[in-house]
Amino acid sequence: MNLLVRSKSLNTAEIDFATTALRALVEHRDDLVKTRTQTINRLHTVFTHLISGGASRDLNADRAAELLRTVRPRDTAGKTLRTLAADLIAELRGLDRRIDKAAHDIEIAIQASGTTLTQLHGIGALTAAKILSRVGSIRRFDSPAAFASYTGTAPIEVSSGDVVRHRLSRAGDRQLNFCLHVMAITQIRRDTAGRAYYLRKRTTGKNHNEAMRCLKRRLSDTVYRQLLKRHQRHDLTQRRQLDGRNPALRPLSLITFLFRC
């Protein structure tokens, strides 16, 4: 225990209440989305009993309500199922409103955080919120390689003879890995530096999955540098504010210095 207290190599645990609040918002929205998916699945089940062939896969509240208006069952079982479908549609509308509000709250929180992650192509407010809430302080990571290991984008070599191959790492934070996957997919669909890098990897003989793994590893470094840059600017701003408040830390003018001497 004493050794742990005296150790200088261990990172200091920090409680960032803004990050905690952001993570709570993200998880709340994710829970609402899961509940919405379950509600739609239940609606599909009910419609299979009300309509021949059931409802289409792209079901939402408006389509479900329009579909329900065409159903006029006369038997007790059919009427019960129709009432249940109406209740599920009302529940779905409520979930849609709550999801929209959660997304709006996340966007406001991201704007207030001052993060520059949203300047990167493929990162919106929700993705930025997930990254910030799961990474916490970027100072926890000593290098881009350490950050890549945490995001699960550091590939594992499985070479055999003269053939050099890498496989997907299942380690690391899978939600962060998914954020980088979304970022990579978005970049290769547009005329971006990420797409150019992906195409270069394809021309060297790598298949789609291998090129994607290379791109995600590169994007992990990009996100790391962006977070680190933001953190360094924040520290510099705080030091300047501290210097402005504390006269003892301000540079001495020549006259003040002479009088003190």
N, C-alpha and C positions, 0 to 999 in steps of 0.2 A: 504493500500500500504506500509506504514512504517513497519507494522507488518511483511509483507512478506520479506522486505529487511533485517530486524533484525533477522528473524528466522534462527536458526542454524540446524534445522531438515530437511530442504529442500535440495535436491540434486542440485548441480551447473550444469547449462546447459553447455555442452561442444560441440564444433564443431570439429569433427574428419574428416578432409578432405580426408584422406585415406579411411575411411569407406564410405564416401559419394561417392567417385569415384568407389569403389567396388560395391556399391549398384546400381550405374548407369550402370556399366558393366553387372551385373546380370539381371537388368530389360531390358536392351537392348537385351540381348540374349533371354529372355523370350518373348519379343515382336516379335523377328524374328521367334521363334518357333511357335508362334500363327499364324503368317502370313503364314508360311510354311504349317501348318495344313489346313488353309483356301484355299491355292492354291491346295493342294492335293484333297480337297473336290470338288473344281471346276473342276479339271481334271476328277474325278470320274463321275461328272455330264455330262461332254462332251463325255466321252467314252461310257456312256449308250446310246447316240444317234449315235455313230459311230460303236459300236460293240454289237452284241447280247449278253446279259448277263453282259455287262460292264467289268470293270477291277477288278482284285483281290483286297482284302482289303490291303495287304501289298505292296502298290504301292509306288515306288520311281522314281527318274528321269530316271535311266537306264531301269527299267522295262517299264516305260511309253514310252520311245523312241523306245524300241524294239517292243512294241505293236503297236505303231503308224506306224511303217514301214510296217506292214501287212495290213494297211488300204489304199485303193486307190479309193476313191469315185469319181464318174463322174458327179454327179449333183452339182449345185451351193451351195446348203445348206450344203452338205457333205464336199465340198472343204473348205467352210468357217469354219466349225467346226474343220476340220483337221488343218487349219492354226492357229486357236485359241488354239488347243491342243499343237501345236509346240511352240507357244509363252509361254504357261503356263509351259511347260517342261523347256524352257530356263530360265524362272523366278525361277523355282524350283532349278535348278542348281546354280543359283546365290545366292539364299537363303542358300543353303547347304554350299557354300563357306563362306558366311558371318557368319553363325552359327559356323562353324569350327574355324574361326578367333576369334570370341567372346569367345569361349571355351578356345582357346589358351591364349588369353589375361587374362582371369580369372585365369587360371592355373599359369601364370607368377606372377600375383598380389598376389595369395595365397602364392607362394614360397617367394615372397618379404616380405610378412607380418610376416613370421616366426611363424605362428600359428602351434600348435601341434594337432589341431582338426583332421587332416587327419591321425593321428596315431590311432584313434579310429576305430574299425571295423564297416564298413557301412557308413563311411563319406569320400567321395571323394572331389576333388577340388571344384566342383560346389556346393555341399551341404555345404561344409565349408564356401564358399563365401556367400551363402544365410544366414547362421547362423550369420556370422560376420557382414554382412551388415544390418541385421535386429535387432540384439541385441545391437550393438554399444558398449558402455562401460559397462562391467560387474559390475562395481561399483554401477550401478543403482539399483542392487538387493541386498537386505540385507541378503538373505538366499536362500538355494535351493528351499524352499517352494514358495518364492516370484517369483523365476525364473520359477518354474513349473506352477504357475498361469498365468504368461505371455505367456508361450508356450502352454497353454491350455491342459496340461497333468495332472493337479490336478483334480481327479475325484470328482463328486458330489454324496454324499450319498443319496440313495433313499430306505432306509431300511423299511421293513414292518414287525412288530412283531419280531419274532426270525430270520427272513431271512434278512441278511445284504447284500445289493446290492449297486453298484455304477453305475452311468451312465456317458456317455461321456459329457465332458464339451465343450460347443460351444464357450466359452469365449477364450480370448487370441489371439495371432497371428496365424492364420491358416496356413500360409506358414511355420512358424517354426514348427508347429505341424506336417505338412506333412514331413518335413525333418526328424523328429524323427520317424515318421511312416516308412519311407524308411529305416532308420537305423535299426529299429526293425525287419522289414521283412528280411533284409539282414542277420541279426544276427541269426534269428531262422532257416535260410536255411543252416547255417554252424555250425560246432562244436565249439561253442563259449560259453562264460559265460552267454550271453544273452539267448541263446537257453536253457541252463540248467535251468536258472531262469524261463523261460516261461513254460518248462515242469513240473517244481515243482508246479507252479500255477495250471496247468491243473490237476495234481494228487490230488489237494485239492478240486476239484469239479468245478473249474471255467471253463467256456466255452472259445472258442478261443478269442472272442472280449474282454472278461473280463481279460484274461491273457495278451492280447496285451496292454490293457490300463495300467496294472501293469508294464509291461516291459517298455513302453514309459515313464512312470513316473520315473522309475529307470534310464533310459538312460538320461532323462532330468537332473537328479542330476549329472550323469557322465559328461555331457557336461558342466554343470555349474562349476564343480570342475576343469575341464580342462582349461576353460577360465579364471577362477580365478587364477589358478596356473601360467598360462602364464602371466597374468597381474602383479602378485606379482614379478615374475622374472624380468619383464620389469622395474618395479619400482626400484628394487634393483640395476639393471644395471645402470639406470639413476643416482641413488644416488652415486654409485661408480664413475661414470664418472664425476659427479659434484664435488665430493671430490677431484678427481685427478686434476681438473682444478683450484680449489680454494685453495690456500695454507693455508688460514685461517681455513679451515675445516679439514686439514690433522692432524693426531696425532702428537703431539710434541715429539721430542726425548728428552732424559734426559738432554743432554747438552744444547739444545735450551731452555728447560724449566728453567734450572738454570740461564742462561744468562738473560732471561726475568725477572726472580725474582730479 
